Amino acid sequence: MAMTEAVSTTVKPKAVKAPARWQDFVQLMKPRVMSLVVFTALTGLICAGAPVNPILGAIAILCIAVGAGASAALNMWYDADIDAQMRRTRGRPVPAGRVQGADALALGVVLSMFSVMLMGMALNWLAAGLLAFTIFFYAVVYTIWLKRSTAQNIVIGGLAGALPPVIGWAAASGSVPLNAWLLCAIIFMWTPPHFWALSLYTSEDYKKAGVPMMPIVAGAASTRKQILIYSLLFTPLCLVPAFTGLGGVAYLAVAGLGGLVFLLLAVRLFRSQAGDAAAQRNADSGPGGLYDVRAGAKDARNLFAFSILYLTLLFATLLVEHLMGATPLALFSWKLLS
Protein backbone atom coordinates (compact mmCIF):
# COMPACT_ATOMS: atom_id res chain seq x y z
CA MET A 1 0.00 0.00 0.00
CA ALA A 2 2.87 2.34 0.77
CA MET A 3 4.24 1.78 -2.73
CA THR A 4 0.89 2.73 -4.22
CA GLU A 5 0.67 5.89 -2.18
CA ALA A 6 4.17 6.89 -3.24
CA VAL A 7 3.27 6.56 -6.90
CA SER A 8 0.04 8.47 -6.41
CA THR A 9 1.77 11.44 -4.75
CA THR A 10 4.76 11.73 -7.05
CA VAL A 11 3.25 11.06 -10.48
CA LYS A 12 0.46 13.20 -11.85
CA PRO A 13 -1.16 13.23 -15.27
CA LYS A 14 -0.10 16.12 -17.46
CA ALA A 15 -2.25 19.22 -17.37
CA VAL A 16 -4.69 19.55 -20.22
CA LYS A 17 -3.37 22.15 -22.67
CA ALA A 18 -5.96 21.92 -25.43
CA PRO A 19 -9.63 20.88 -25.74
CA ALA A 20 -10.07 17.14 -26.06
CA ARG A 21 -11.07 15.73 -29.43
CA TRP A 22 -13.93 13.28 -29.81
CA GLN A 23 -11.36 10.60 -30.63
CA ASP A 24 -9.91 11.01 -27.13
CA PHE A 25 -13.25 10.16 -25.55
CA VAL A 26 -13.58 7.13 -27.81
CA GLN A 27 -10.13 6.02 -26.69
CA LEU A 28 -11.26 6.37 -23.06
CA MET A 29 -13.69 3.53 -23.73
CA LYS A 30 -10.92 1.14 -24.89
CA PRO A 31 -12.47 0.20 -28.26
CA ARG A 32 -10.19 -2.82 -28.74
CA VAL A 33 -11.31 -4.35 -25.46
CA MET A 34 -14.88 -3.34 -26.23
CA SER A 35 -14.79 -5.25 -29.51
CA LEU A 36 -13.96 -8.52 -27.70
CA VAL A 37 -16.69 -7.84 -25.13
CA VAL A 38 -19.24 -7.22 -27.89
CA PHE A 39 -18.18 -10.36 -29.74
CA THR A 40 -18.48 -12.67 -26.72
CA ALA A 41 -21.77 -11.03 -25.67
CA LEU A 42 -23.19 -11.53 -29.17
CA THR A 43 -22.17 -15.19 -29.01
CA GLY A 44 -24.01 -15.60 -25.73
CA LEU A 45 -27.11 -13.88 -27.13
CA ILE A 46 -27.20 -16.12 -30.23
CA CYS A 47 -26.35 -19.32 -28.34
CA ALA A 48 -29.30 -18.75 -26.00
CA GLY A 49 -31.47 -19.90 -28.88
CA ALA A 50 -34.38 -17.66 -27.86
CA PRO A 51 -36.29 -15.64 -30.46
CA VAL A 52 -35.19 -12.02 -30.12
CA ASN A 53 -36.48 -9.02 -32.03
CA PRO A 54 -33.48 -7.80 -34.10
CA ILE A 55 -33.91 -4.25 -32.81
CA LEU A 56 -34.00 -5.41 -29.18
CA GLY A 57 -31.01 -7.64 -29.84
CA ALA A 58 -29.09 -4.68 -31.24
CA ILE A 59 -30.07 -2.60 -28.19
CA ALA A 60 -28.80 -5.35 -25.88
CA ILE A 61 -25.42 -5.44 -27.61
CA LEU A 62 -25.29 -1.64 -27.60
CA CYS A 63 -25.93 -1.58 -23.85
CA ILE A 64 -23.18 -4.13 -23.22
CA ALA A 65 -20.76 -2.18 -25.42
CA VAL A 66 -21.60 1.11 -23.68
CA GLY A 67 -21.27 -0.59 -20.29
CA ALA A 68 -17.83 -1.87 -21.26
CA GLY A 69 -16.87 1.63 -22.39
CA ALA A 70 -18.12 3.05 -19.09
CA SER A 71 -15.99 0.58 -17.14
CA ALA A 72 -12.95 1.51 -19.21
CA ALA A 73 -13.49 5.24 -18.67
CA LEU A 74 -13.74 4.72 -14.91
CA ASN A 75 -10.62 2.59 -15.02
CA MET A 76 -8.68 5.27 -16.91
CA TRP A 77 -9.86 7.94 -14.47
CA TYR A 78 -8.66 6.05 -11.40
CA ASP A 79 -5.49 4.59 -12.94
CA ALA A 80 -4.19 7.80 -14.50
CA ASP A 81 -1.28 7.94 -12.05
CA ILE A 82 0.03 4.46 -12.78
CA ASP A 83 -0.83 4.67 -16.50
CA ALA A 84 1.54 7.64 -16.70
CA GLN A 85 4.37 5.37 -15.52
CA MET A 86 3.92 2.55 -18.03
CA ARG A 87 5.15 2.64 -21.61
CA ARG A 88 2.10 0.68 -22.77
CA THR A 89 -0.42 3.12 -21.25
CA ARG A 90 1.25 6.52 -20.92
CA GLY A 91 -0.27 7.69 -24.21
CA ARG A 92 -3.83 7.26 -22.93
CA PRO A 93 -5.95 10.44 -22.90
CA VAL A 94 -5.83 11.21 -19.16
CA PRO A 95 -2.13 10.61 -18.38
CA ALA A 96 -1.17 12.28 -21.66
CA GLY A 97 -3.12 15.38 -20.61
CA ARG A 98 -5.69 15.36 -23.41
CA VAL A 99 -8.67 14.71 -21.12
CA GLN A 100 -9.33 15.87 -17.56
CA GLY A 101 -9.72 13.10 -14.99
CA ALA A 102 -13.05 14.61 -13.89
CA ASP A 103 -14.34 14.37 -17.46
CA ALA A 104 -13.36 10.70 -17.67
CA LEU A 105 -15.14 10.05 -14.37
CA ALA A 106 -18.27 11.87 -15.52
CA LEU A 107 -18.31 9.97 -18.81
CA GLY A 108 -17.99 6.64 -16.99
CA VAL A 109 -20.81 7.39 -14.55
CA VAL A 110 -23.20 8.70 -17.20
CA LEU A 111 -22.57 5.80 -19.58
CA SER A 112 -22.97 3.29 -16.74
CA MET A 113 -26.38 4.64 -15.78
CA PHE A 114 -27.50 4.91 -19.40
CA SER A 115 -26.51 1.35 -20.35
CA VAL A 116 -28.02 -0.32 -17.27
CA MET A 117 -31.32 1.59 -17.41
CA LEU A 118 -31.76 1.07 -21.14
CA MET A 119 -31.01 -2.66 -20.80
CA GLY A 120 -33.57 -3.01 -18.03
CA MET A 121 -36.32 -1.08 -19.81
CA ALA A 122 -35.76 -2.55 -23.28
CA LEU A 123 -34.86 -6.16 -22.44
CA ASN A 124 -35.08 -7.39 -18.84
CA TRP A 125 -33.79 -6.50 -15.39
CA LEU A 126 -31.82 -9.73 -14.96
CA ALA A 127 -29.54 -8.69 -17.83
CA ALA A 128 -29.47 -5.13 -16.49
CA GLY A 129 -28.50 -6.35 -13.03
CA LEU A 130 -25.70 -8.49 -14.43
CA LEU A 131 -24.46 -5.53 -16.48
CA ALA A 132 -24.49 -3.26 -13.42
CA PHE A 133 -22.61 -5.89 -11.40
CA THR A 134 -20.00 -6.24 -14.16
CA ILE A 135 -19.38 -2.50 -14.32
CA PHE A 136 -19.11 -2.29 -10.53
CA PHE A 137 -16.83 -5.31 -10.36
CA TYR A 138 -14.41 -3.96 -12.96
CA ALA A 139 -14.40 -0.35 -11.79
CA VAL A 140 -14.43 -0.88 -8.02
CA VAL A 141 -13.45 -4.44 -7.11
CA TYR A 142 -10.73 -4.85 -9.76
CA THR A 143 -9.51 -1.30 -10.51
CA ILE A 144 -9.73 0.32 -7.09
CA TRP A 145 -9.14 -2.68 -4.84
CA LEU A 146 -7.49 -5.73 -6.44
CA LYS A 147 -5.18 -4.22 -9.05
CA ARG A 148 -2.96 -2.43 -6.54
CA SER A 149 -3.22 -4.86 -3.64
CA THR A 150 -2.71 -8.46 -4.80
CA ALA A 151 -0.91 -10.53 -7.42
CA GLN A 152 -4.24 -12.36 -7.91
CA ASN A 153 -5.71 -9.17 -9.37
CA ILE A 154 -6.33 -10.48 -12.87
CA VAL A 155 -7.46 -13.91 -11.61
CA ILE A 156 -10.30 -12.55 -9.51
CA GLY A 157 -10.81 -9.46 -11.61
CA GLY A 158 -11.11 -11.64 -14.71
CA LEU A 159 -14.73 -12.28 -13.77
CA ALA A 160 -15.66 -8.86 -15.16
CA GLY A 161 -14.33 -9.77 -18.60
CA ALA A 162 -15.95 -13.21 -18.45
CA LEU A 163 -19.53 -12.07 -17.81
CA PRO A 164 -20.53 -10.48 -21.18
CA PRO A 165 -21.73 -13.77 -22.76
CA VAL A 166 -23.86 -14.39 -19.68
CA ILE A 167 -25.35 -10.91 -20.00
CA GLY A 168 -26.07 -11.53 -23.68
CA TRP A 169 -27.70 -14.87 -22.87
CA ALA A 170 -29.84 -13.26 -20.14
CA ALA A 171 -30.86 -10.43 -22.48
CA ALA A 172 -32.13 -12.96 -25.03
CA SER A 173 -33.81 -15.52 -22.78
CA GLY A 174 -34.28 -13.91 -19.38
CA SER A 175 -32.36 -16.80 -17.80
CA VAL A 176 -28.78 -17.92 -17.22
CA PRO A 177 -28.48 -21.73 -17.53
CA LEU A 178 -25.36 -23.85 -17.12
CA ASN A 179 -24.20 -23.34 -20.71
CA ALA A 180 -24.19 -19.57 -20.21
CA TRP A 181 -21.93 -19.95 -17.18
CA LEU A 182 -19.78 -22.40 -19.13
CA LEU A 183 -18.95 -19.61 -21.60
CA CYS A 184 -18.13 -17.41 -18.62
CA ALA A 185 -15.87 -20.10 -17.13
CA ILE A 186 -13.92 -20.47 -20.38
CA ILE A 187 -13.07 -16.76 -20.48
CA PHE A 188 -12.36 -16.72 -16.74
CA MET A 189 -9.82 -19.56 -17.02
CA TRP A 190 -8.32 -18.05 -20.19
CA THR A 191 -7.53 -14.76 -18.47
CA PRO A 192 -4.57 -15.77 -16.21
CA PRO A 193 -2.38 -17.43 -18.87
CA HIS A 194 -3.25 -14.65 -21.33
CA PHE A 195 -2.36 -11.72 -19.07
CA TRP A 196 0.50 -13.38 -17.21
CA ALA A 197 2.17 -14.18 -20.53
CA LEU A 198 1.93 -10.48 -21.35
CA SER A 199 3.21 -9.46 -17.92
CA LEU A 200 6.31 -11.61 -18.32
CA TYR A 201 7.68 -9.19 -20.90
CA THR A 202 6.10 -5.97 -19.62
CA SER A 203 6.96 -6.48 -15.95
CA GLU A 204 9.31 -3.50 -15.90
CA ASP A 205 6.28 -1.27 -16.56
CA TYR A 206 4.26 -2.81 -13.73
CA LYS A 207 7.20 -2.66 -11.34
CA LYS A 208 7.77 1.02 -12.10
CA ALA A 209 4.08 1.74 -11.49
CA GLY A 210 3.90 -0.29 -8.28
CA VAL A 211 1.35 -2.80 -9.62
CA PRO A 212 1.89 -6.23 -7.96
CA MET A 213 1.69 -8.43 -11.03
CA MET A 214 2.67 -12.08 -10.60
CA PRO A 215 6.19 -11.90 -12.13
CA ILE A 216 7.08 -9.09 -9.73
CA VAL A 217 5.64 -10.70 -6.60
CA ALA A 218 6.40 -14.39 -7.21
CA GLY A 219 9.10 -14.22 -9.88
CA ALA A 220 9.19 -15.24 -13.53
CA ALA A 221 9.74 -18.96 -12.90
CA SER A 222 6.71 -19.22 -10.62
CA THR A 223 4.61 -17.26 -13.12
CA ARG A 224 5.58 -19.60 -15.96
CA LYS A 225 4.61 -22.57 -13.76
CA GLN A 226 1.23 -21.06 -12.92
CA ILE A 227 0.59 -20.30 -16.58
CA LEU A 228 1.16 -23.98 -17.36
CA ILE A 229 -1.16 -25.10 -14.55
CA TYR A 230 -3.95 -22.80 -15.70
CA SER A 231 -3.41 -23.93 -19.30
CA LEU A 232 -3.80 -27.57 -18.23
CA LEU A 233 -7.13 -26.66 -16.64
CA PHE A 234 -8.27 -24.30 -19.38
CA THR A 235 -7.82 -26.46 -22.47
CA PRO A 236 -9.95 -29.45 -21.30
CA LEU A 237 -12.63 -27.01 -20.15
CA CYS A 238 -12.86 -25.71 -23.72
CA LEU A 239 -13.96 -29.17 -24.86
CA VAL A 240 -16.93 -29.35 -22.47
CA PRO A 241 -19.42 -27.31 -24.58
CA ALA A 242 -19.25 -30.01 -27.25
CA PHE A 243 -20.81 -32.43 -24.75
CA THR A 244 -23.44 -30.19 -23.19
CA GLY A 245 -25.34 -29.41 -26.37
CA LEU A 246 -23.72 -26.01 -26.77
CA GLY A 247 -21.08 -26.85 -29.38
CA GLY A 248 -20.98 -29.16 -32.36
CA VAL A 249 -18.46 -31.18 -34.34
CA ALA A 250 -16.74 -28.12 -35.75
CA TYR A 251 -16.42 -26.63 -32.28
CA LEU A 252 -14.92 -29.85 -30.93
CA ALA A 253 -12.33 -29.85 -33.72
CA VAL A 254 -11.36 -26.22 -33.12
CA ALA A 255 -11.26 -26.63 -29.36
CA GLY A 256 -9.23 -29.83 -29.58
CA LEU A 257 -6.65 -28.79 -32.15
CA GLY A 258 -6.35 -25.26 -30.82
CA GLY A 259 -6.06 -26.58 -27.29
CA LEU A 260 -3.13 -28.77 -28.27
CA VAL A 261 -1.34 -25.76 -29.76
CA PHE A 262 -2.14 -23.72 -26.65
CA LEU A 263 -0.67 -26.43 -24.42
CA LEU A 264 2.41 -26.75 -26.61
CA LEU A 265 3.05 -23.02 -26.36
CA ALA A 266 2.46 -23.11 -22.59
CA VAL A 267 4.97 -25.94 -22.18
CA ARG A 268 7.53 -24.10 -24.30
CA LEU A 269 6.99 -21.00 -22.18
CA PHE A 270 7.39 -23.04 -18.99
CA ARG A 271 10.71 -24.39 -20.21
CA SER A 272 11.93 -20.99 -21.38
CA GLN A 273 13.54 -18.12 -19.49
CA ALA A 274 10.93 -15.54 -20.46
CA GLY A 275 10.67 -12.88 -17.80
CA ASP A 276 14.07 -13.58 -16.25
CA ALA A 277 15.80 -10.69 -18.01
CA ALA A 278 15.28 -7.14 -16.78
CA ALA A 279 14.03 -5.85 -20.13
CA GLN A 280 12.07 -8.19 -22.40
CA ARG A 281 10.74 -5.63 -24.88
CA ASN A 282 12.75 -3.64 -27.38
CA ALA A 283 13.60 -0.18 -26.14
CA ASP A 284 11.78 1.62 -28.93
CA SER A 285 8.55 -0.37 -28.73
CA GLY A 286 5.72 2.06 -28.02
CA PRO A 287 2.15 1.51 -26.83
CA GLY A 288 1.36 -0.57 -29.89
CA GLY A 289 4.54 -2.62 -29.72
CA LEU A 290 3.26 -5.48 -27.58
CA TYR A 291 4.63 -7.98 -30.09
CA ASP A 292 8.00 -6.27 -30.52
CA VAL A 293 10.04 -8.29 -28.03
CA ARG A 294 13.54 -9.59 -27.65
CA ALA A 295 14.45 -13.20 -28.31
CA GLY A 296 14.16 -14.26 -24.67
CA ALA A 297 10.53 -13.17 -24.47
CA LYS A 298 9.25 -14.70 -27.71
CA ASP A 299 7.72 -17.73 -26.00
CA ALA A 300 5.66 -15.43 -23.75
CA ARG A 301 4.72 -13.26 -26.73
CA ASN A 302 3.67 -16.30 -28.76
CA LEU A 303 1.34 -17.62 -26.06
CA PHE A 304 -0.14 -14.17 -25.51
CA ALA A 305 -0.83 -13.74 -29.24
CA PHE A 306 -2.22 -17.23 -29.76
CA SER A 307 -4.46 -16.97 -26.71
CA ILE A 308 -6.34 -14.13 -28.40
CA LEU A 309 -6.68 -16.11 -31.63
CA TYR A 310 -7.80 -19.27 -29.80
CA LEU A 311 -10.52 -17.57 -27.78
CA THR A 312 -11.75 -15.77 -30.88
CA LEU A 313 -11.93 -19.01 -32.86
CA LEU A 314 -13.80 -20.80 -30.07
CA PHE A 315 -16.53 -18.18 -29.86
CA ALA A 316 -16.65 -17.64 -33.62
CA THR A 317 -17.22 -21.36 -34.18
CA LEU A 318 -20.03 -21.45 -31.61
CA LEU A 319 -21.57 -18.37 -33.21
CA VAL A 320 -21.45 -19.83 -36.73
CA GLU A 321 -22.79 -23.22 -35.63
CA HIS A 322 -25.80 -21.67 -33.92
CA LEU A 323 -26.51 -19.27 -36.77
CA MET A 324 -26.41 -22.20 -39.20
CA GLY A 325 -28.46 -24.45 -36.93
CA ALA A 326 -25.72 -27.08 -36.75
CA THR A 327 -26.57 -30.22 -34.78
CA PRO A 328 -24.95 -30.13 -31.34
CA LEU A 329 -22.44 -32.93 -30.84
CA ALA A 330 -24.25 -34.24 -27.76
CA LEU A 331 -27.42 -34.88 -29.78
CA PHE A 332 -25.44 -36.20 -32.75
CA SER A 333 -23.68 -38.75 -30.55
CA TRP A 334 -26.99 -39.80 -28.95
CA LYS A 335 -28.53 -40.45 -32.37
CA LEU A 336 -25.59 -42.65 -33.37
CA LEU A 337 -26.01 -44.73 -30.21
CA SER A 338 -29.81 -45.04 -30.38
N, C-alpha and C positions, 0 to 999 in steps of 0.2 A: 504494500500500500504506500509505503514511503517513496518507493521508486516512482509510482504513478503520480504522487503529489509533486515530486520534483520536476517531472516532465511538464505537468500542467502549469507550474508557476514560472518556468523558464522559457517555454516555447509557446508563442502566440501566433495565430494566423495573421497573415499580412493585412494591413488596413486596406479597405476597398478604395481604389483610386478612380474608378470609372463605373458608370451604371452597368449592371449585369445584363448580358444578352439572354435571349430566350433559350439559347443553346446551353447556357450555364445551368439553368433550372432543369432542363432535360437531363443533363449530366448528373445533377443531384439525385435523380431517381434511379441511377445505375441501370441504364437501358440493357446492357449485356446480361446482367443478372435477371432483369425483368423478363427478358426473352425466354430464359430457361424456365422461370416460374410460370409464364403463360403457357408454354409448351406442355409442361407436366400437368398443369391444371386442366388444359384442354383434353389431355389424354384421360384424366379422371372423369371428366364430364361425359366423354363419348363412351368410355368403358362401362359407365353406369347402366347403359342400355335403356334408359328411360326416355320416352318421347319428350322433347324439349322444343318449344317454339324457338326458331332460329334467332329472333330478335332478343328473346330472354336469355338464350344461350350466349349471345354476343355481349349482353349487359353483364352476365355473370363473369365472363372472361375479362371484360373491361374493369369490373370492380376488383378482381384479383390482381390485375396489372397495376391499377392505381394504388391498391393497398401495398403492393410490393414497393412501388415508388415512394409511398409515404414512409415505409420502414427505412428505406435507403436514405431519404432526406433527414430523418431523425438520427440515423446512424452518423451521417456526415456532420450534422450539427454537433453532436456530442464528442465525436472522435477527431475534431479538427486539430486538436493539439498534437495527437500522436500521428495523424495523417501527415502533418507538416514535417515529421521526422523521417518518414519512409519514402524511399525513391519511387516505389510503386504507386503511392497515393498523394505525394506532395503537389501534384498538378491538379488535384480536385478543386472545385470552385471555392470552397470556404478557406482551406489553408493557403490557396494561391491568391486570396484576396479579391476574388471576382464577385463573391456573394457574401453578404453579412450573415453571421451565425444566426441572428434573430430571424432573418428571412427564411433560412433553411428550416428552422424550428417551426415557424408559422406555416410554411408549405406542408411539412410533415403532418402537423395536427389537422389542418383543414382537409388534406387528402384522405387522412385516416377516417375522419368523421363522414366525409362524403361517400367513400367506398363502402363502409359498413352499413350506413343507412340505406343507400341505394340497393345493396344486395338484399337487405332484409325486406324492403318494400317491394322490390321487383321479383325476387325469387322466394327465399324463405329465411327464417331467423336462425335456423340451425347453421346454414352456410354463413350467415352474417356473424354469428357468434364465433364460429371457427376462424373467420377472417380477422375479427377483432382480437382474438386470443393470439393469432399468429403475429400480428403487428406488435402487440404488447410484448410478446415473448422475444421477438427480435430486437425491439428498441430498448426495452427495459431489462429483461432477464439476461439476454446475451450482451448487448452493447454496454449497458451501464454497469452490470454486475459481473458476469462471467468473464468477459474478454480481458479485463485487467486484473483478475483475481485468481484464476486457475488455469493450469495447462489443459484441463478438460473442457476449455471454453467451446471449441468447435464440436466436441462430441455431444455435449448437452445442447448447446445452441443450435446444432444441426437440425433439431426438431422443427424450427421455424421454416427452414428451407424444404423440409420433407412434407409439410402439410398441404401445399397447394393442390395436389391431386385429390386429397380428401375433401377439400373445400369444393372443388369442381364436381366431385361425385355427389356431395350433399346438395349442391345447387341444382343438379339435374333430377335427383330422386328424392330428396328430403330425408335421406338415410345414409348411414356410413357403415356398410357391412365389412366383413373380414377382408374381402378383396381390396377395398379402398385403403384399409390400414396396411395391407401388404405392399401396396405401392409406396406408402409412406415409409415403411420399414426398409425398403430397398434404397431409397434416397438417404435415409438416416444412416444406414450402414456404409453407404458409399462415401459419405462426407469425410470421415477421418482419414482414410488412405488418400483421398483426393487432396485435401488441404494440407495434410502433413507432408506429402510429397512436395508440394509447393514450398512449404516452410523450410524444408531441408536446404533449399538454395536461395531463400530470401531471409534467412534467420538473422543476418546482420541488421536488416531493417527493423525486425521485431525487437531485437535486443536494444537497439538505439532508442526505440520508442518506449521501452519498458513493458512490452506485451509478453506475458509468460507463455509463449508457444512451446510445444513439446520439445523441440530440439534444444531450446535454451535451458529449460528446466531439467529435463531428463537426459539430454545428450543425444547426439545423432544416432549412435548405435542402438539405443533403446527405442528411439523413434522408428528406425527401420524395422526393428523387431515387431513393434506394435502395428505398423502398417501391414506386415505380413500376416499377423494374427487376424486383423480386421478383414483382410482380403480373403483369408481362408473361411471366414464366416459369411462374408458378403457374396461371394460367387455362387455357393450352393443355394443361398436364399433367392438369387435371381432365377433359379430354375423352378421355384415353387409355383408361380402363377400358371405354368403349363399344366399343373395337376390340380388346380382349384377351379378350372373352368374360365379363368381369366385370359390365358394365353393359348395359342395354338401351336401347330407344328413349326411354323416359321419362327415363332417366338422362341420355342425350345432350341432350335438350331442356332439362332443368334445368341441366346443366353449361354448355351453350352460352349460354342466356339469362342465367343468373345470372352467368356469367363476363363477359358484356358489361357488365352493371351494375357488377360489381366493377371492371373496367377503367375505366369512366366515372368512378366515384368516386375511383379512384387518380389519374386524370389531373386531376380537379378539385382533389384534394389537392395534387398536384405544382405546380399553378398558383396555389395559395393562399399565404397567409402564416401558416398554422397553425404554431404553435411559436415564432414570432418574438417574440411579446409575452412579458413576464416571467410574467404570470399568465393562464392560459388557462381556468381553471375559476372558477366563481363562488365568492366568499369563504365562503359558508355551505354549500357542498356537502360533505356528510359522506362516510363510507365508501361509502354506497350511491349517491352522486351522480356516478357516472362519466359520466352523460349530461347533467349540468347544467353546460353550458359556455357561455362567452361567444361572441359572433358570430364572432370570428376563428378559433375552434377547431372550428367546426361541421363543416367538411370532414373533419377528422381524426376527430371523433366519429362521423360518418356512415359512414366506411369501417370503423371499429372495430365498430360495431353491425351493419353488413351482413355483415361477415366471419363473425360468429357465425352469422347466419341462413343464409348461403350454405353453410358447412361442414355445418351441421345438415341442410339440404335435400339435399345430395349424399349423405350417409350414410343419411338416411331413405329416399331413393329407391332406393338399392341394397338396403337392408333389405327394403323392400316388394316390390321386383321378385323377390328370391330367395325370399321367403316365398310369393309367388303363383306361383312357377315361371315367370316371364316369360322369353320367348326372348331370349337375349343378342343384341345387335345384330350381333356378328361372325358368328354362325351365321345370323341372319336375312338378312344381306347375301349370304352365301355361297349360300343357297338361291335367292335372286333371280337370281344369276348362273349357277347350274348348269342 
